[in-house]
Amino acid sequence: MTGAIRLIVITSPDQLDQEWINRLAREAEIEHLDRVGSVAAGVLLARQSRPDLVIVDRDVEQIESAIRQIFSYVPSTLCIAVTPSADVPTLRRLVMAGARDVINRPIHHSDIMNSIRSVVAAERDRSVRAASNSDQRLGRLVVVVAPKGGVGATTIAANLAIALRQVTNTSVALADMGLQFGDVGVQLNIWSRHTLYDLVMHASELDDALFEKVLQTHSSSIKVLLAPHELEAAGDISGDAMRAVLQGLLARHTYVVCDTWSFLDEVTETLLQKADDVLVVTTPEVPALRNTKSFLEHLTRNELTRGRITLVLNRFPSVNGIALQDVQKHLRYPVGANIPSEGQSITHSINRGVPIVMAQPHSWASQSLLRLAAYVAGDNANPISLQHSGNKKTGKFTLPGMKGRRSLLSLMRGT
């Protein structure tokens, strides 16, 4: 639907000359307006001329009948109902029939024009989105990165992938991009002789059969791409090969979660460049925070990603951790999500190879991961949680022996 609007108004025979119709006919946005005083004739004209919009101004039964017929015969034509009653049952009837909007009498020109503009704009936006996605619908790439090792990024990536599957009920792939010493397979208790290396070596001939052979199915129903077994394989993986693999993964899954290593090489930068979401994982400890600050500054300064960057504070709240306000002040970046410290439960789940969102779905950590998954999936969710099961807020911790925020700032500067 492009250009000016072609419009039909179906009303009663004695109402064809209503002022609001006359004013619509004079609007610059209306290319052509036909007035019809018969429902049957109006539906027939709509079938023949296929206008952008039909406004039906009759009693409720006739409006419902007209809109149902138009929606059936000409589904691309939008319908607006004008009715003397706007009670809930009437609204439901007309919306179910196919009305895009319902306007109450008496009609004001500004109301009818606002309705027309809103309905047409929404349809044009939908058409543009459908056209842009018609060739290939790619999934969403979520990159989990930790500027310092040992902060739990792999645990978060594995649990997030499963949580995304639970929250969205869509296809999710988890790719281990820790090219040396990747341990996604250990966390999920999965092993296969087929790994990322198999896909990279056949980057020019990727197909469904190869992906099916290499990707492993976890009990949670996510697909898992394991890291290479040989340490030397990392040197054979180029950015171009990685882009081809990512394209194949995204074409076959709604979400692809990539766990990366703490090294900014060509592969990691390729992931960051293509990411829709970048989850930067850190912990409330000075060494991790110093690395994270440098990473965030480098990421922003060099424009390494166009994706949404979310700082995830792992193992927080925790005993003797740094206060949340101190973390945010000295990183000069807001904490977007937190995963609370549940050391014994997390360790036990890792050792068993059963992610905590499956082993203990009602735990504080699991619920926080589910909120993070909903946030990644597009919900207006708040992934910050500083209390659980009625506990008091625990967001203010300081390191023993530290004297407030100045000490933290000095440590992060290395003084």
C-alpha positions in Angstrom: 0.0 0.0 0.0 1.8 3.2 -1.2 0.8 6.7 -2.2 -2.5 8.4 -1.4 -5.5 6.5 -0.1 -8.3 5.1 -2.2 -11.4 4.9 0.0 -15.0 3.7 0.0 -17.6 4.8 2.5 -20.6 2.5 2.9 -23.5 4.3 4.7 -27.3 4.7 4.6 -28.8 6.1 1.4 -29.9 9.3 3.2 -26.5 9.8 4.8 -24.3 10.0 1.7 -23.9 13.8 2.1 -22.7 13.8 5.7 -20.3 16.6 6.6 -17.5 14.2 7.7 -17.7 12.4 4.4 -17.5 15.7 2.5 -14.5 16.7 4.5 -12.7 13.4 3.8 -13.2 13.9 0.1 -11.4 17.2 0.3 -8.4 15.8 2.2 -5.1 15.8 0.3 -4.3 12.3 1.6 -7.5 10.9 0.0 -6.8 10.2 -3.7 -10.3 8.9 -4.4 -13.5 8.5 -2.4 -16.6 6.5 -3.4 -19.9 6.9 -1.5 -22.2 3.9 -1.5 -25.6 3.7 0.1 -26.0 -0.1 -0.1 -24.0 -2.7 1.8 -24.3 -5.3 -1.1 -23.2 -2.7 -3.6 -20.4 -1.5 -1.4 -19.0 -5.0 -1.0 -19.2 -5.6 -4.7 -17.4 -2.3 -5.4 -14.7 -3.3 -2.9 -14.2 -6.6 -4.7 -13.9 -4.9 -8.0 -11.8 -1.8 -7.2 -9.8 -3.2 -4.2 -9.5 0.1 -2.4 -7.0 0.7 0.4 -9.7 1.3 3.0 -13.5 0.9 3.5 -15.4 2.8 6.2 -18.7 1.1 7.1 -21.3 3.4 8.7 -24.5 1.3 9.3 -26.1 -0.7 12.1 -23.9 -3.2 13.9 -25.3 -6.3 12.1 -24.8 -4.8 8.7 -21.3 -3.5 9.6 -20.3 -7.0 10.8 -21.7 -8.6 7.6 -20.0 -6.1 5.3 -16.6 -6.3 7.0 -16.7 -10.1 7.0 -17.4 -10.2 3.3 -14.7 -7.6 2.4 -12.1 -9.4 4.6 -13.0 -12.7 2.9 -12.9 -11.4 -0.7 -10.3 -8.6 -0.4 -8.1 -9.3 2.6 -5.7 -6.5 1.7 -8.4 -3.9 2.1 -8.6 -2.4 5.6 -11.9 -1.7 7.3 -13.0 0.9 9.9 -16.4 0.6 11.6 -18.6 3.6 12.6 -21.1 2.5 15.2 -23.5 4.2 17.6 -22.4 1.8 20.3 -18.9 1.1 21.6 -19.7 -1.5 24.3 -17.3 -4.4 24.8 -19.5 -7.1 23.1 -19.9 -4.9 20.0 -16.2 -4.1 19.8 -15.4 -7.8 20.1 -17.9 -8.7 17.3 -16.5 -6.1 14.9 -12.8 -6.8 15.6 -13.5 -10.5 15.2 -15.1 -9.7 11.8 -11.9 -7.9 10.7 -12.3 -4.3 11.7 -9.0 -2.5 12.2 -10.6 0.3 14.2 -14.1 1.2 15.6 -15.3 4.8 15.9 -18.2 6.0 17.9 -20.9 8.4 16.6 -21.0 11.4 16.5 -18.0 11.5 14.2 -15.4 14.2 14.5 -13.2 14.9 11.5 -10.0 14.8 13.6 -11.0 11.4 15.0 -11.7 9.8 11.6 -8.5 11.2 10.1 -6.4 10.0 13.0 -8.0 6.5 12.7 -7.3 6.4 8.9 -3.7 7.5 9.3 -3.0 5.1 12.2 -4.6 2.1 10.4 -2.9 2.8 7.1 0.5 3.5 8.7 0.4 0.3 10.7 -0.5 -1.7 7.5 2.3 -0.1 5.5 4.8 -0.8 8.3 3.7 -4.4 8.3 4.0 -4.7 4.6 7.5 -3.2 4.6 8.6 -5.6 7.3 7.1 -8.6 5.5 8.8 -7.6 2.2 12.2 -7.2 3.9 11.9 -10.6 5.5 10.4 -12.4 2.5 13.7 -13.8 1.2 15.1 -15.2 4.4 14.1 -14.8 8.0 17.2 -14.8 10.1 17.2 -15.5 13.8 18.6 -13.3 16.6 22.3 -13.6 17.6 23.1 -13.3 21.3 26.8 -13.1 22.1 27.9 -13.8 25.7 31.4 -12.4 26.3 33.5 -12.1 29.4 36.6 -9.8 29.4 38.0 -11.9 32.2 37.9 -15.7 32.5 36.3 -17.5 35.4 33.4 -15.2 35.9 30.7 -17.7 34.8 30.0 -16.7 31.2 29.7 -20.2 30.0 27.3 -21.1 32.8 25.2 -18.1 31.9 25.3 -18.8 28.1 24.2 -22.5 28.6 21.4 -21.6 31.0 20.3 -18.7 28.9 19.9 -20.8 25.8 17.7 -23.3 27.7 15.8 -20.5 29.3 15.2 -18.9 25.9 13.8 -22.2 24.7 11.5 -22.4 27.7 10.3 -18.8 27.5 9.8 -18.6 23.7 9.1 -22.2 22.7 11.2 -21.5 19.5 14.3 -23.1 18.0 17.4 -22.2 19.9 21.0 -23.1 19.2 24.0 -22.8 21.6 27.4 -22.4 19.9 30.6 -22.9 21.8 33.0 -20.3 20.3 35.6 -20.8 23.0 37.9 -22.1 20.3 40.4 -23.4 22.9 39.2 -25.1 26.1 35.5 -24.5 25.3 33.5 -26.3 28.0 29.8 -26.0 26.9 29.8 -29.7 26.3 30.9 -30.4 29.9 28.3 -28.1 31.3 25.6 -29.9 29.3 27.1 -33.4 29.6 27.3 -33.7 25.8 30.1 -35.0 23.7 30.5 -35.6 19.9 33.3 -36.1 17.5 31.5 -33.5 15.3 32.3 -29.9 16.2 32.5 -26.4 14.9 35.6 -27.4 13.0 33.5 -29.6 10.7 31.3 -26.7 9.7 34.2 -24.3 9.2 36.1 -26.8 6.9 32.9 -27.0 4.7 31.9 -23.3 5.0 31.3 -23.1 1.2 29.0 -26.1 1.1 26.9 -25.9 4.3 23.4 -27.5 4.1 20.7 -29.0 6.3 22.3 -32.4 6.3 25.6 -31.2 7.5 24.1 -29.0 10.3 21.9 -32.0 11.4 25.0 -34.2 11.6 27.2 -31.7 13.5 24.6 -30.1 15.9 23.8 -32.1 19.0 20.3 -32.2 20.5 20.2 -31.6 24.3 17.5 -33.0 26.5 16.1 -29.4 26.7 15.5 -29.5 22.9 18.2 -26.8 22.2 20.8 -27.6 19.5 24.4 -27.5 20.6 27.5 -26.7 18.5 30.6 -27.9 20.3 34.0 -26.2 20.2 36.9 -27.9 18.4 38.6 -30.7 20.3 42.1 -29.8 19.0 43.7 -26.6 20.3 45.4 -26.0 17.0 42.1 -25.9 15.2 41.5 -22.3 16.5 44.2 -21.0 14.1 42.3 -22.4 11.1 39.0 -20.6 11.7 38.8 -17.3 9.9 36.2 -14.5 10.2 34.8 -15.3 6.7 34.3 -19.0 7.6 32.7 -17.9 10.9 30.3 -15.6 9.1 29.2 -18.4 6.8 28.5 -20.7 9.8 26.6 -18.0 11.6 24.5 -17.3 8.6 23.6 -21.0 8.5 22.8 -21.1 12.2 20.7 -18.0 12.1 18.8 -19.2 9.0 17.8 -22.4 10.9 17.1 -21.1 14.4 15.1 -18.3 16.0 17.9 -17.6 18.6 21.6 -18.4 18.4 23.5 -18.0 21.7 27.3 -17.9 21.3 29.6 -18.4 24.2 33.0 -16.8 23.5 36.4 -16.8 25.0 38.2 -13.8 26.7 40.2 -12.9 23.6 39.5 -10.3 21.0 40.6 -12.1 17.9 39.0 -12.0 14.4 36.4 -14.6 15.3 35.2 -12.8 18.4 35.1 -9.5 16.6 33.1 -11.1 13.8 30.6 -12.3 16.4 30.4 -8.9 18.0 29.8 -7.2 14.6 26.9 -9.5 13.8 25.4 -9.6 17.3 21.9 -8.4 18.0 22.5 -8.7 21.8 25.9 -8.6 23.5 25.9 -9.7 27.1 29.1 -8.6 28.9 29.5 -10.8 31.9 31.5 -9.7 35.0 31.5 -10.2 38.7 31.7 -7.8 41.7 35.5 -8.1 42.1 38.1 -5.6 41.3 40.1 -7.6 38.7 37.0 -8.6 36.7 35.7 -5.0 36.9 38.9 -3.5 35.7 39.0 -5.8 32.6 35.3 -5.1 32.0 35.8 -1.3 32.1 38.6 -1.5 29.5 36.5 -3.8 27.3 33.4 -1.6 27.4 35.6 1.4 26.5 37.2 -0.5 23.6 33.9 -1.8 22.4 32.4 1.7 22.3 35.5 3.6 21.0 36.0 1.2 18.1 32.3 0.7 17.4 32.8 -3.1 17.4 29.0 -3.8 17.6 25.7 -2.4 16.6 23.9 -4.7 18.9 22.4 -3.9 22.3 25.0 -4.1 25.0 23.8 -5.4 28.4 26.2 -5.6 31.4 25.4 -8.8 33.4 26.7 -8.8 36.9 27.1 -12.5 37.9 27.3 -13.8 41.5 25.6 -10.7 42.8 24.3 -10.2 45.4 27.0 -12.1 47.2 28.8 -11.9 50.6 31.7 -9.3 50.5 30.9 -8.2 47.0 31.2 -4.6 45.9 28.1 -2.4 46.1 26.0 -2.1 43.0 26.2 1.7 42.9 30.0 1.5 43.1 30.1 -0.9 40.2 28.0 1.3 38.0 29.7 4.5 38.9 33.3 3.3 38.2 32.4 1.3 35.1 30.4 4.4 33.9 28.0 1.9 32.6 24.6 0.7 34.0 24.2 -2.9 35.2 21.5 -4.3 33.0 21.0 -7.7 34.7 22.3 -9.7 37.7 22.5 -13.4 38.5 22.7 -14.0 42.3 25.4 -16.0 43.9 24.1 -19.6 44.7 27.5 -21.2 44.8 26.7 -24.7 46.0 23.6 -25.1 43.7 25.5 -23.8 40.7 28.6 -25.9 41.3 26.4 -29.0 41.9 24.5 -28.4 38.6 27.8 -27.9 36.7 29.4 -31.0 38.1 26.3 -33.0 37.2 26.1 -31.5 33.7 22.5 -30.4 34.4 22.0 -26.6 34.0 20.4 -25.0 37.1 17.3 -23.8 35.1 16.5 -27.5 34.7 17.9 -28.9 38.0 16.4 -26.2 40.2 13.9 -24.1 38.1 12.5 -22.3 41.1 15.8 -21.1 42.5 16.7 -17.4 42.6 19.4 -17.9 40.0 17.0 -19.8 37.7 14.3 -17.2 38.0 16.9 -14.4 37.2 18.0 -16.3 34.2 14.5 -16.7 33.0 13.9 -12.9 33.4 17.1 -12.3 31.4 15.8 -14.7 28.7 12.5 -12.8 28.5 14.5 -9.5 28.2 16.6 -10.9 25.4 13.4 -12.2 23.7 12.1 -8.6 23.6 9.9 -8.3 26.7 10.0 -5.1 28.6 11.3 -7.0 31.6 13.6 -5.9 34.4 16.4 -8.4 34.8 17.7 -6.8 37.9 16.7 -8.8 41.1 18.3 -7.9 44.5 15.9 -9.9 46.6 14.2 -13.3 46.5 11.4 -15.0 48.4 10.7 -12.0 50.6 14.4 -11.5 51.6 15.5 -8.0 52.3 17.4 -6.1 49.6 21.1 -7.1 49.6 22.6 -4.7 47.0 25.0 -3.0 49.4 28.2 -5.0 50.0 31.7 -3.8 50.4 35.1 -5.5 50.3 36.6 -6.0 53.7 39.2 -3.4 54.5 38.0 -1.0 51.8 37.1 2.5 52.7 34.2 3.3 50.5 34.1 4.1 46.8 37.4 6.0 46.6 39.3 2.8 47.4 37.5 0.9 44.7 38.3 3.7 42.2 42.0 3.6 43.2 42.1 -0.2 42.8 40.6 0.0 39.3 43.1 2.6 38.3 45.9 0.3 39.6 47.0 2.7 42.3 
